[in-house]
Amino acid sequence: MKKLVSLVAICAVLAVSSAALAADYPTRAITMTTSRAGSQIDFAARVFAKIAHKYLGENIIISNTAGVVDASRSITGAAPDGYTLCWNNNSIFISDVMGRTDFDSVEGFETVCVPGEKRGTWIAIKKDLADEAGIHTLKDLWEYSRKHPGDLVAGDTPGAVAHVEVLELIEAGFDFTSAAVGDANKRLTNFLGGNIDVFLGAYSLIDQYVKRGDVVCLASMGKERSKYTPDIPCTAEFGYNTDAVVFYTITAPKGTPKDVLEKLSDVCKKVAADPEYTEALAKNMIDATYYDLEGSRKYVADYKKMLVDIGMATK
Amino acid sequence: MASVFFSSALELITTPSYIGLMLCFVALGILLGALPGISVNMSLILALPLTYNMQTKTAMCVLLACYVGAMSGGLISAIALNIPGTGSSIATTFDGHPMAQKGQAGKAIGVGILTSFVGGLISFVLLMYIAPLIADIALKFGPWEYFAIGLFSISMIVSVAGDNVVKGVLAALLGMCLACTGTDPVGAVPRYNFGLHALDGGIKITALMCGMFAVPEVIKLALDLDDQSTEVRQLEKLRGFGISMAEYLSRWWNILRSAVIGAYVGLLPGVGGSSASLLAYMTAKNQSKHPETFGTGEIDGLIASETANNACIGGAMIPMLALGIPGSSTAAIVLSALTLHGVQCGPLAFIENTELIYSIFAILMIANFYMLFIERGVLNGYLKVLTAPRRITMVFVMMMCFLGSYSARSNFADVFVFVIGGVLGYFLQKAGIMRAAIILGYILSDIIEDNFVRALSISRGNPARLLKRPIAIAFLVLAVLSFAWSLYKSIKASKRKAAHSA
């Protein structure tokens, strides 16, 4: 009897203390896994961690892994207590749809927030090519590519957003050869070195080259002009229905208590409104965004559905 | 322009906060570089969060001081423990450790420090004066060129892996196979993971390297607990850097050549310190009048390796600053810190951000000097630590390796790789297969395979494009010649052995 009473008492204390812990969340540093160090995702995660510290009261420690899939996978087995989170980007959904993950990227996690979006990928060619082939607008590029099918090589990154973008352009009728060149830095190197003809990527990478006149930027991919480059037309103006978006997600392990998620969501809201955050991201042409718990969940679910609809699924 | 540099430099050496910060982080970098299990990249990643709330210039002080320190710190454990502290110090173990075993540990480390400093100095001077001019060379190297350089490097490994060509090739190929685990370069499909998702990211180099070098030492120690014959000793007290200026400068050609090789390899995005020091070492051996002494404690080998890996720093910074493309994975981390502070690197950076760029040059130069003094300063203390019984120091080393293997990717599979790779390394060493060759094969595998696939992807599967690339063809020819030469030497050596035993 005594043993039973003490057992019940212990359980009660534990239950109360865990509830108390949740109310005081966070009481210690939080670990947020993300992709490789030095990558754009890592940069964004660290900016977030720095600013969120103000509102959270505790540090967020960034833990780098080998890539987007590893970043998400490493939290699948973690305790759902809100002390392990993952900062990832939409490549994880692409990887999932293409059958490269052993978990469900949407249903396997609690989506906390979508804290940033990068709208727009810019399409550029070298000035030499533009002069030689008489390509002054995106339409000229389209015509040239159809007159010389497969001649123009566009660089992409296998299994990532860049790959989706190149496929979208090919779908829209551009007769490119898609070359699996590698990440953004490799695409830039090969583009500048003349190994690939068409560059798709962040404007910040080619900004200085455009200013110097070596590179011509033909368009940004999207439904409307990017507010960062208002002088550059968007693909919609030429009649191509292509959109390019990279967005970030903050996820927690499945089963994380609702109040912890709400607390995190609240912090995200404050961070998104913080000018330090918005400015740091804006310098890299990333928009700070906030979607609440329900909105975020719907956002990622819709995105994954879109990927399946455009035929990316290979499962 | 010089005035901007000098005024930046003056500010850095007269402001107490900059002095303190740089001294602190050079020291930290040296410590982290010396610890097996923590690579140069890891050291910078650890320092990165501290730079958030700093001014850009201060952030650069921290990161670049750490970079210079860590790159040089790797030589300490490479020489004293035969465990390379970083990938760039693998070639340092070839002659550094034998020197230590002969009782010249202090001299080896002293020379290593001095020559690291000189290598860095030469590359920073190159960086300052001709960065924008030579940055474009980085662009001339496309996938075919990297593929050819990769093959050439493999042929060089084979030539250094001893007299037996078969074992050399075996080692290099084994390393390449180990690197194939992970995702393939085209479709990002996991392969060779034996169904274990933990291996989807591949076998991590830090875990493998620590395992193959550290664990055999521990196994050997465990089997021979009382054997003192391989203790590292310093017979006399070290004066200066252990080498007279005259003797050091008499090797000026080796030093200059290694520095240029290091800077050049650093310049190429995608190849870094490990390849730089290896190529410099190979070249030094092949051009030496007495190549057979390499591997037994030849100072020229040590000089070649350490000069090159520090020269790599300046080289890697060239395309980073002038083109916005990092020349090595470590430079990528520095670049991301700059991006975080809103600094754009690229051809216009020298005009738009002149003050910062010249500050970066000044920081590198000053950190180099601090590295020289700090590392030499703690040398005597460090040698005293080495005289502690190995069975105590090795426990600490193993601990660091376990931690380092895990922390690289927060993946427990890496710890298993460390242990299993270690046991494997012990038996391979017994079989006379050079572990460094395996590790270097591993590092080069990515360069070779990724670039081959990339090259074919760009030319739509048509290999004929290769014929239009003279640089790539030149390296391929060199690779064939180098391999043929190794084969010839190997046959000669076995004939000689047969003749002697007859």
Interface residues (C-beta under 8 A of the other chain):
Chain A: T33 A37 G38 S39 D42 F43 R46 V47 A49 K50 I62 S63 N64 T65 A66 G67 V69 D70 R73 S74 S95 R100 D102 G150 V153 P158 G159 A160 T177 A179 A180 V181 G182 N185 K186 L188 T189 N190 L192 G193 G194 N195 I196 S204 L205 D207 Q208 Y209 K211 R212 A280 K283 N284
Chain B: N41 I45 L48 P49 Y52 N53 A138 L139 K140 F141 G142 P143 T183 P185 V186 G187 A188 V189 P190 H197 D200 G201 G202 K204 P269 G270 L323 G324 I325 P326 S329 A332 I333 L335 S336 T339 L340 G342 Q344 G346 P347 L348 A349 R409 S410 N411 D450 V453 R454 S457 I458 R460
